[in-house]
């Protein structure tokens, strides 16, 4: 896109130089209109990039005015391009990884909707918060409308996030998910939207990550397996490759 814009600007100003006549640019030696336009194009390229080799130069007041405008456009364009590239390359990218599935499993004396996240980057994240929104289609007055409800979580914020976090929404009497099953999730085209934000110390900036779970990605009667491993030194480490591992849940399962 940038290259197309660059060529388009050069062609546009080349057309103006060509229209000003063969005397507008000193040094033109083309014998045909195509030759003169080609030289005007390359002169336009030299001007917009502020290179100015010196073999060609504006010879009339009108040509000098066009050169001044084109040089200004070129400098402004490269300034904008540099700013966009810097913003793109310097933008911090969060490596927060989500389990492939959310699960509905026994939680204390009720059930809970759960998913697991881990910090995949080497730098630590602090002041991490999570927000979960439940969305589904509902018939209202003969029309299907999409509704949204924010799910209350067991914990919405952790100060330090060095390893893993199992996010839990208790499905109690107040929960919008109370009484739902896999069939109802599929019938209403439900979706669970997740947004995570945290402060990345390595960037000294806030980073964000998001995902969502559709009905096929919500498992009922499962539980996450432990991904904590003990090293030879006796310390614990997390195998983030196993973040989504789960197994059938028993009635006595609690969140790990």
Secondary structure, 3 states (H helix, E strand, C coil): CHHHHHHHHHHHHHHHHHHCCCCCEECCCCCCHHHHHHHHHHHHHHHHCCCCCCCCEECCHHHHHHHHHHHHHHHHHHHHHHHHHHHHHHCCCCCEEECCCEEEEEECCEEEEEEEEEECCCCCEEEEEEEEEEEEEEEECCEEEEEEEECCCCCCEEEEECCEEEEEEEECCCCCCCCCCHHHHHHCCCEEEEEEEEEECCCCEEEEEEEEEEHHHEEECEEECCCEEECCCCCEEECHHHCCCEEECCCCCCCC
